[in-house]
Amino acid sequence: MLAGRRVLIDASMVTQGGGYTYLVNMVPLLAAAAPKATFLVLVRNPSLIRAIAPAENVEIRVLPVRGLLGRFAFLVFSSAKLTKGWGADVYFSVAEYAPRASSCPVVVSLRNANIFTTLDLGWGPYQKTRLRLLGYLARAAVKSASRVIFVSRDSAAWMGDAAKVVPDKRVVIHHGVDVERWREEMAREPRRGSVGILTLSSVYRYKNCVRLVEAYCELARRVPDLPPLTIVGDDQDSRHSEHLRQALRKAGSLAERIRWVGAVPYEEVVAYYRDAVLFVFPSYLETFGHPLLEAMAAELPVVAADIPVFREIAGDSAVYVDPFDVKAMADGIGEVLANPELARKIVDSAHVRARDFTWEITADRVIALLEDVIHQG
């Protein structure tokens, strides 16, 4: 597949989070699945060079670090020229953005729910302006794209409509997880349980960490021996982070049992899953939610927000709760912790279901899509 083809992967808008995870896992698999193809990966985060396993047919080029306007200028004035000069056969953007005029077919991924959601998230003037600009860039990319990848059926439906993507252009390719590696890592050392109840993702307001802290405190007042709560995630939303700190202050003495560790290097994340007893994902706005899949692969019982995409991914491998109801969240966490049989049932279900979401499956589908787009011109 893709023999002799030159594939440009634009990851210039990726910093951390799901895009980072995607690249670290997918680039080596794409290179292995198409050994006679040549890949050029454009990044702005230099740590990706160290994080992505090297391959003979992959070049990773670091672009200058720029603000939003600088990245906008790259898309408008430089990306098409670079694509043509490199001789790309297909331009694959792992984010929402691509040049409007390209010398080759374009494939883009729509993953950023912030751009298209109708939920009022209370953003300030700067962020609203930023999201409007990103929305403009995304819609422009969609118009010029041969195909648009969505990471779930749910996002393909509502985001596809919001971005005015015609149905024939929409392609659903789920993200994946290295199930075997996670199982091996879980068995490498005994589970100590010191992390307790774990949630993991970049801290944004829609990740719902404040309500999770409030739910933990409510449950802790009923269950004196409740395991600690550990929040792993980099600070991406200063206003919400301040609300989170306020919630921790209001927790009083219970705050001693709540730990917000901030950003953790990707390669160290596995240790937190290994030493957790329960994973909680209270986010109410997601296009996929990769930590949910990681928790399933790590054989952790899961409590998740009751939103369509989480049911699409986890199926029967989670207990679902209303993300806007603190008491319901506390009850769901308490139910799983108090019922080992229920927890085991969730883990057993996840053991099977996670195998439907592997990076190998994702890579094969991406390769097939790129090949099809090139042939169609």
N, C-alpha and C positions, 0 to 999 in steps of 0.2 A: 504494500500500500504506500502511496505517495512517493514511489521510487523516482529519484531524480528531481523531486519537487523542492522548492524553497518556501518555507513557512515562516512568516514573520509573526511573532507573538508579542503583542503590545500589552505590557503590564506596567506602563509608565504611570498609571493612576493608582497602583496598588502600594499600600504602605504596610499595614498589618491586617489582622483579622482573617476573614474567610478567604480573601484573595491571596494572602500570603500562604495559608495552608494549601490552597489549591495549587499554586505554583510549585511549592516544595515537593508535593506528591506527584503532580501530573507531568511536569517537564521530563523527568527521567523515564517515565513510562511511555510518553509520546515518542521520545527518542528511541527507545527500545522497540516499540511497536512498528516504527517506520525507520529502520536503520539506514536505508538508502536515501532518506530525505535529509535536508539541512534546515536547522532551526536557528533563527535569530530571536532572542528574547530581550526586549527593551524594558529596563527597570530603572527606578530612581532610588530604591532602597539598597544600598551596597551590601547589607547583610544577606540579601538573597543569593549573592554569588557564593557565599560560604555555606548557605543552607541547602542549595540545590546541588544534588550529586552531579559531578561532571560527566559529560558524555562527549565522544569524539565528534558527533554531528550536531552539537549544540554550542552556540556562541551566546554569551550573556553580555550585553552592553549596558553600562550604567550611564544614564542621562543625567545632566545637571539637576540638582535639587532646586525646584522652583515653587513659587506660590501658585494659586489657582489661575491667575492671569497668565503666568508663564507657561503653565501646562496647556491652557487654552490656545496660546500663541503657537505652541508646538503642533497641536492638532491642525490648526488652520494653515500655518505657513511652512511647516517642516516635515510632518509625518508622511505626506504623500510623496514628497521629493525623496525622502529616505527610502521609502518603499520601492519606488521606481529604480533608484540608484542601486539598491541591493539586488534587484531582480526578483522580487517576491512573486510567487505564484498564487498566494492567498494571504490575506491580512486577517489575523485572528486576534481580536481584542478581548481580553478576559474581563474587562470592565465594560462600561456602557458607551465608550467613546471611540470614534474612528474618523479618519479624514472624509470629507464630503466627496472629494474627487480622488479616486484611487486607480492606479494602473492595473490592479488585479481585483478579483472578487473579495468581498469583505464579509466576515462573520463576527458578530458582536454578542456579548453576553449581557443580559439585563439582570442585575442582582441587587441593586441599591433600592430598597423599598422606600427610603426616605424621599426619593425624588417624586414618586408617583402616589404615595398614600394620601387619602383624603382625611386622615386623622389629624386633629389639631394637637400638635405636640408642643405648642407653646414656644416655638423658636423665636429668637430675637431678630431684629432687622438684618443684621449681617448674615445670619444663617439662612434666613428666608431668601435673601438676594442670591446667596451662594447656591441654594437648591434650585432656584429658578434658572440660573445660568447652567447648572448641571443638567437640568431637565431639557433645556434648549439643545445642549450638546448631544444628549442621549437621543432625542427625537430626530435630530439631524442625522445621526449615525444610523438609526433604524431605516430612514428613507433610502440610504445608499447601500444598505446591507443586503446580501443575498439571502442570508439566514440570520435569525435571532435566537440565541440559546437562552432558555430559562431553566432554572435549577429545580423546578417543581411544577407539577400540573397546576397547583393553586396559583403560583405567581404567573404562569403562562396565561391564565385566564384573566386575572384582574389587572396585572401590570401590562399584559399584552394589549388589553382594551385601552388602558390609560395612555399607553405610548402609541396607540393607533397602528399596531403591528398587524398586518393582514394575516389571517389564519395560516395560509400556505407558507409563510416565512417562519412560523413559530416551531421551535424544536425543543423538546424537554429532554435534558440530560442531567440526571441527578448527580450530585457530588458523591464521593465515596469515602471509604475508610480501609486501611490495611488491617483487615480482621485478624489475620494470623499474627502479625507483629504485635497487635494490641494484646492478644491472648498470651503470647509469649512474655510480654512485658508484665502482665498481671501475675504470671506464675513465677517470675524471676525472684521475687522477694515476698515474704509473708505480708499480708494486708494488716496494717497496724490500726487503721481506723482513726488515726490522729487528726486527719483533715475533717472528719465528721460529715456534715451536710455540705455538699460542694455545689457552687454555681460558677460557671466560667464563660466569659465573653467580655469584649470591650464594654466599658461602662458608658452606656447611653441611657437617656430617660426611658425609651421604650423597652430596654432590657429589664426594667421593673425591679431594680435592686432595693429601692426604698420599701416597696410593699413586701418584698421578701424578708427584709429585716424586721418589719412590723409583724409579719406572720410568725417569724421565729420567736420574737419576744412574747407574743400571745401564747404560743405553744409551750414555751419554756416556763411560763407561769403555771401551766397545768402539769407539765412533765419535768420534775426537778432534775432528773438525770439525762436531759436531752443532750445529744452529742453537739459539739461546737459547730458553728457555721463559718465556712471559708468562702470568701469571694475573691476569685482570680480574674483580673482584667485590667487593662490599661485605661487611664482616664482620658476619655474622648469628648467629655461633655461637662465643662466646668460648673455649669449651673446645677445639673443633676448631681454631680459629685458633692456639691455643697449641701444639697438636700439629703444626700446619703450620710454625710458627716453629721448633720442635724439629727437624723434618725438614730445614729449611733450614740449621740449624746443623750437623746431622750431615753435610750435603752437603760440608762443608769448602770447598775452593777452587772446587768446582763451583757453589756458591751465587752466585758472581759472574755466572753465566750464567742465573740464575733471577730473575725480577722479578715481585713481587706488587704491582700498582699500586693495588689497592683499588677503591673505587667510581669509576665514570666516568659523566658525564652521558650520557643516552641518545643525544643528537644527536652525540656524539663517538665512539660505539662503532664506527661504520663504519670509522674510520681504522685501528683495530686489525685488523679483518678484512682491510682492503686490504693491510696490510703484514705479514700472516702468510703462512707457507708451508704450514701444516698446522693443522687444527683438531682438537682432542682433547676428547671429551665423556665422561669416565669415570664419570659419575653412575650409581648403581645403583638410584635411586628417583625416578621421574618420572611425571607424568601426560601430559606432552607433550614438553617440552624445546625451548623456542623457539630457543635459540642454535644448536641443530642445524640447524634450518630456515634460519636466517640464514646460517650457514656454507655451506649448499648454494646459497643464492641468491648468495652472494659468490664462488662458484666456487672454493671451497677443497676440497682433498681432506680427507676426514674419517675419523678413527678414533674409534669409539664403543663404549661398553659394550654387551655382548650382552644386552640386555633386550628384552622383547617390544615395548614401545612405540617404541623406537628403530628396530626393524626395520619396524614399521608405518609410520613416517614416512619413513625414509630408503630402505628397500628395498635395492637394489643400489648405493646411492650412498654406501657407507661400508665400511670394514673393521672387523669386530666383534671385540672381545676380552673375555675374562673380567675383569670389573671388580675381582675379588678376588685376581687373580693378577698380581703385579708384573712377573714375567718375561714373561708373555703380553702385557701392556700394552706393555712395552719392545719386544718382538718386533714387535708390530703397527705401532707408530710407525716402527721401523726399516725394516720392509718397505716401507711407503709412501714413505718418504724415499729409499730406495735404488732404487726402481723407478718411474721417470718414466712408463712406459707404464701401470702400474697406477693411478698418481695421475691421469693424464689420463682413464682409463676411468671412474674415480669421478666426476670433475668433469663429464664428458660425460653420465653418467647423471643427475646432480643437475640439470643444465641443463634436462632434460626434466621430471623428477619434481617439482621445486619449483613448477612451474606448476599443479600440482594443489592447491596450498596457498596461495591468495592471500587477502588480506583482503577483496577484493570478494566472493569466494565465501562467506567466513565471514559477511559482513554480510548478503548476500542470504538466507542460511539463517536467520540470527537474525531478520530482519524477517518472513520467512514464518512462523516459529515463533510470534512474538509476535502476529501477525495471527490465526493459527489459535487460539491460546489465548484471545484476546479474543472471537472469534466463538463459541467453545465455552462461554465464561462461566466 
